[in-house]
Amino acid sequence: MEALFSSGHAADIVLAALLAEGVWLAYRGWPLRTLITMLLPAALIVLGLRAALVGAAWPWISLPIALSFPVHLADVLARSRKR
């Protein structure tokens, strides 16, 4: 189990699950823009986690996490406009 996390493959599993969710929702007719704004923040955070797990330098950890915030805000704004 330690090797799963120290190699970053635990994060890869989560990314694969996010991809599978995106494919399933696209198959069910969700618009691509909605899928991107909904799933991209989580994928970026997991990429930051993966970088931390493998011992990457701090910019590679913080950059995807920081980039997830504006995408999340775009998702929140888009959803609030639909109400």
PyMOL commands that place a pseudoatom at each C-alpha (Angstrom):
pseudoatom trace, name=CA, resn=MET, resi=1, chain=A, elem=C, hetatm=0, pos=[0.000, 0.000, 0.000]
pseudoatom trace, name=CA, resn=GLU, resi=2, chain=A, elem=C, hetatm=0, pos=[2.906, 2.322, 0.735]
pseudoatom trace, name=CA, resn=ALA, resi=3, chain=A, elem=C, hetatm=0, pos=[4.214, 1.872, -2.810]
pseudoatom trace, name=CA, resn=LEU, resi=4, chain=A, elem=C, hetatm=0, pos=[0.790, 2.795, -4.224]
pseudoatom trace, name=CA, resn=PHE, resi=5, chain=A, elem=C, hetatm=0, pos=[0.957, 6.187, -2.532]
pseudoatom trace, name=CA, resn=SER, resi=6, chain=A, elem=C, hetatm=0, pos=[4.680, 6.905, -2.791]
pseudoatom trace, name=CA, resn=SER, resi=7, chain=A, elem=C, hetatm=0, pos=[4.581, 6.284, -6.550]
pseudoatom trace, name=CA, resn=GLY, resi=8, chain=A, elem=C, hetatm=0, pos=[1.587, 8.579, -7.016]
pseudoatom trace, name=CA, resn=HIS, resi=9, chain=A, elem=C, hetatm=0, pos=[-0.521, 5.780, -8.470]
pseudoatom trace, name=CA, resn=ALA, resi=10, chain=A, elem=C, hetatm=0, pos=[-3.212, 6.339, -5.829]
pseudoatom trace, name=CA, resn=ALA, resi=11, chain=A, elem=C, hetatm=0, pos=[-3.814, 9.741, -7.416]
pseudoatom trace, name=CA, resn=ASP, resi=12, chain=A, elem=C, hetatm=0, pos=[-3.808, 8.113, -10.854]
pseudoatom trace, name=CA, resn=ILE, resi=13, chain=A, elem=C, hetatm=0, pos=[-6.678, 5.895, -9.729]
pseudoatom trace, name=CA, resn=VAL, resi=14, chain=A, elem=C, hetatm=0, pos=[-8.662, 8.947, -8.645]
pseudoatom trace, name=CA, resn=LEU, resi=15, chain=A, elem=C, hetatm=0, pos=[-7.918, 10.652, -11.984]
pseudoatom trace, name=CA, resn=ALA, resi=16, chain=A, elem=C, hetatm=0, pos=[-9.113, 7.536, -13.826]
pseudoatom trace, name=CA, resn=ALA, resi=17, chain=A, elem=C, hetatm=0, pos=[-12.333, 7.608, -11.792]
pseudoatom trace, name=CA, resn=LEU, resi=18, chain=A, elem=C, hetatm=0, pos=[-12.841, 11.278, -12.697]
pseudoatom trace, name=CA, resn=LEU, resi=19, chain=A, elem=C, hetatm=0, pos=[-12.269, 10.447, -16.359]
pseudoatom trace, name=CA, resn=ALA, resi=20, chain=A, elem=C, hetatm=0, pos=[-14.748, 7.568, -16.177]
pseudoatom trace, name=CA, resn=GLU, resi=21, chain=A, elem=C, hetatm=0, pos=[-17.289, 9.899, -14.552]
pseudoatom trace, name=CA, resn=GLY, resi=22, chain=A, elem=C, hetatm=0, pos=[-16.767, 12.444, -17.325]
pseudoatom trace, name=CA, resn=VAL, resi=23, chain=A, elem=C, hetatm=0, pos=[-17.208, 9.828, -20.039]
pseudoatom trace, name=CA, resn=TRP, resi=24, chain=A, elem=C, hetatm=0, pos=[-20.348, 8.496, -18.371]
pseudoatom trace, name=CA, resn=LEU, resi=25, chain=A, elem=C, hetatm=0, pos=[-21.870, 11.958, -17.995]
pseudoatom trace, name=CA, resn=ALA, resi=26, chain=A, elem=C, hetatm=0, pos=[-20.977, 12.851, -21.594]
pseudoatom trace, name=CA, resn=TYR, resi=27, chain=A, elem=C, hetatm=0, pos=[-22.676, 9.651, -22.713]
pseudoatom trace, name=CA, resn=ARG, resi=28, chain=A, elem=C, hetatm=0, pos=[-25.737, 10.729, -20.715]
pseudoatom trace, name=CA, resn=GLY, resi=29, chain=A, elem=C, hetatm=0, pos=[-25.836, 14.014, -22.652]
pseudoatom trace, name=CA, resn=TRP, resi=30, chain=A, elem=C, hetatm=0, pos=[-24.143, 16.522, -20.366]
pseudoatom trace, name=CA, resn=PRO, resi=31, chain=A, elem=C, hetatm=0, pos=[-22.617, 19.465, -22.266]
pseudoatom trace, name=CA, resn=LEU, resi=32, chain=A, elem=C, hetatm=0, pos=[-18.827, 19.404, -22.557]
pseudoatom trace, name=CA, resn=ARG, resi=33, chain=A, elem=C, hetatm=0, pos=[-18.444, 22.885, -21.036]
pseudoatom trace, name=CA, resn=THR, resi=34, chain=A, elem=C, hetatm=0, pos=[-20.403, 21.831, -17.958]
pseudoatom trace, name=CA, resn=LEU, resi=35, chain=A, elem=C, hetatm=0, pos=[-18.309, 18.685, -17.590]
pseudoatom trace, name=CA, resn=ILE, resi=36, chain=A, elem=C, hetatm=0, pos=[-15.062, 20.604, -17.858]
pseudoatom trace, name=CA, resn=THR, resi=37, chain=A, elem=C, hetatm=0, pos=[-15.976, 23.245, -15.295]
pseudoatom trace, name=CA, resn=MET, resi=38, chain=A, elem=C, hetatm=0, pos=[-17.379, 20.605, -12.975]
pseudoatom trace, name=CA, resn=LEU, resi=39, chain=A, elem=C, hetatm=0, pos=[-14.581, 18.007, -13.105]
pseudoatom trace, name=CA, resn=LEU, resi=40, chain=A, elem=C, hetatm=0, pos=[-11.465, 20.057, -13.893]
pseudoatom trace, name=CA, resn=PRO, resi=41, chain=A, elem=C, hetatm=0, pos=[-11.066, 21.580, -10.408]
pseudoatom trace, name=CA, resn=ALA, resi=42, chain=A, elem=C, hetatm=0, pos=[-11.026, 18.118, -8.837]
pseudoatom trace, name=CA, resn=ALA, resi=43, chain=A, elem=C, hetatm=0, pos=[-8.577, 16.837, -11.445]
pseudoatom trace, name=CA, resn=LEU, resi=44, chain=A, elem=C, hetatm=0, pos=[-6.249, 19.784, -10.826]
pseudoatom trace, name=CA, resn=ILE, resi=45, chain=A, elem=C, hetatm=0, pos=[-6.333, 19.251, -7.071]
pseudoatom trace, name=CA, resn=VAL, resi=46, chain=A, elem=C, hetatm=0, pos=[-5.558, 15.561, -7.542]
pseudoatom trace, name=CA, resn=LEU, resi=47, chain=A, elem=C, hetatm=0, pos=[-2.652, 16.494, -9.846]
pseudoatom trace, name=CA, resn=GLY, resi=48, chain=A, elem=C, hetatm=0, pos=[-1.307, 18.670, -7.033]
pseudoatom trace, name=CA, resn=LEU, resi=49, chain=A, elem=C, hetatm=0, pos=[-1.737, 15.764, -4.635]
pseudoatom trace, name=CA, resn=ARG, resi=50, chain=A, elem=C, hetatm=0, pos=[0.118, 13.478, -7.038]
pseudoatom trace, name=CA, resn=ALA, resi=51, chain=A, elem=C, hetatm=0, pos=[2.974, 15.948, -7.261]
pseudoatom trace, name=CA, resn=ALA, resi=52, chain=A, elem=C, hetatm=0, pos=[3.170, 16.069, -3.462]
pseudoatom trace, name=CA, resn=LEU, resi=53, chain=A, elem=C, hetatm=0, pos=[3.101, 12.284, -3.177]
pseudoatom trace, name=CA, resn=VAL, resi=54, chain=A, elem=C, hetatm=0, pos=[6.055, 11.862, -5.515]
pseudoatom trace, name=CA, resn=GLY, resi=55, chain=A, elem=C, hetatm=0, pos=[8.069, 14.621, -3.858]
pseudoatom trace, name=CA, resn=ALA, resi=56, chain=A, elem=C, hetatm=0, pos=[7.896, 17.251, -6.580]
pseudoatom trace, name=CA, resn=ALA, resi=57, chain=A, elem=C, hetatm=0, pos=[9.045, 20.808, -5.976]
pseudoatom trace, name=CA, resn=TRP, resi=58, chain=A, elem=C, hetatm=0, pos=[6.513, 23.131, -4.391]
pseudoatom trace, name=CA, resn=PRO, resi=59, chain=A, elem=C, hetatm=0, pos=[5.584, 25.022, -7.608]
pseudoatom trace, name=CA, resn=TRP, resi=60, chain=A, elem=C, hetatm=0, pos=[4.404, 21.752, -9.178]
pseudoatom trace, name=CA, resn=ILE, resi=61, chain=A, elem=C, hetatm=0, pos=[2.254, 21.136, -6.119]
pseudoatom trace, name=CA, resn=SER, resi=62, chain=A, elem=C, hetatm=0, pos=[0.803, 24.622, -5.729]
pseudoatom trace, name=CA, resn=LEU, resi=63, chain=A, elem=C, hetatm=0, pos=[0.244, 25.523, -9.390]
pseudoatom trace, name=CA, resn=PRO, resi=64, chain=A, elem=C, hetatm=0, pos=[-2.516, 23.003, -10.206]
pseudoatom trace, name=CA, resn=ILE, resi=65, chain=A, elem=C, hetatm=0, pos=[-4.169, 23.638, -6.850]
pseudoatom trace, name=CA, resn=ALA, resi=66, chain=A, elem=C, hetatm=0, pos=[-4.144, 27.398, -7.471]
pseudoatom trace, name=CA, resn=LEU, resi=67, chain=A, elem=C, hetatm=0, pos=[-5.474, 26.923, -11.019]
pseudoatom trace, name=CA, resn=SER, resi=68, chain=A, elem=C, hetatm=0, pos=[-8.388, 24.886, -9.694]
pseudoatom trace, name=CA, resn=PHE, resi=69, chain=A, elem=C, hetatm=0, pos=[-9.850, 27.914, -7.900]
pseudoatom trace, name=CA, resn=PRO, resi=70, chain=A, elem=C, hetatm=0, pos=[-10.781, 30.088, -10.919]
pseudoatom trace, name=CA, resn=VAL, resi=71, chain=A, elem=C, hetatm=0, pos=[-12.242, 27.057, -12.694]
pseudoatom trace, name=CA, resn=HIS, resi=72, chain=A, elem=C, hetatm=0, pos=[-14.282, 26.265, -9.597]
pseudoatom trace, name=CA, resn=LEU, resi=73, chain=A, elem=C, hetatm=0, pos=[-15.531, 29.869, -9.487]
pseudoatom trace, name=CA, resn=ALA, resi=74, chain=A, elem=C, hetatm=0, pos=[-16.552, 29.614, -13.147]
pseudoatom trace, name=CA, resn=ASP, resi=75, chain=A, elem=C, hetatm=0, pos=[-18.536, 26.478, -12.317]
pseudoatom trace, name=CA, resn=VAL, resi=76, chain=A, elem=C, hetatm=0, pos=[-20.238, 28.135, -9.347]
pseudoatom trace, name=CA, resn=LEU, resi=77, chain=A, elem=C, hetatm=0, pos=[-21.135, 31.205, -11.409]
pseudoatom trace, name=CA, resn=ALA, resi=78, chain=A, elem=C, hetatm=0, pos=[-22.491, 29.108, -14.277]
pseudoatom trace, name=CA, resn=ARG, resi=79, chain=A, elem=C, hetatm=0, pos=[-24.637, 27.069, -11.912]
pseudoatom trace, name=CA, resn=SER, resi=80, chain=A, elem=C, hetatm=0, pos=[-25.957, 30.149, -10.111]
pseudoatom trace, name=CA, resn=ARG, resi=81, chain=A, elem=C, hetatm=0, pos=[-27.040, 31.667, -13.421]
pseudoatom trace, name=CA, resn=LYS, resi=82, chain=A, elem=C, hetatm=0, pos=[-29.061, 28.556, -14.293]
pseudoatom trace, name=CA, resn=ARG, resi=83, chain=A, elem=C, hetatm=0, pos=[-31.319, 28.972, -11.248]
for i in range(1, 83): cmd.bond("trace and resi %d" % i, "trace and resi %d" % (i + 1))
show_as sticks, trace
zoom trace
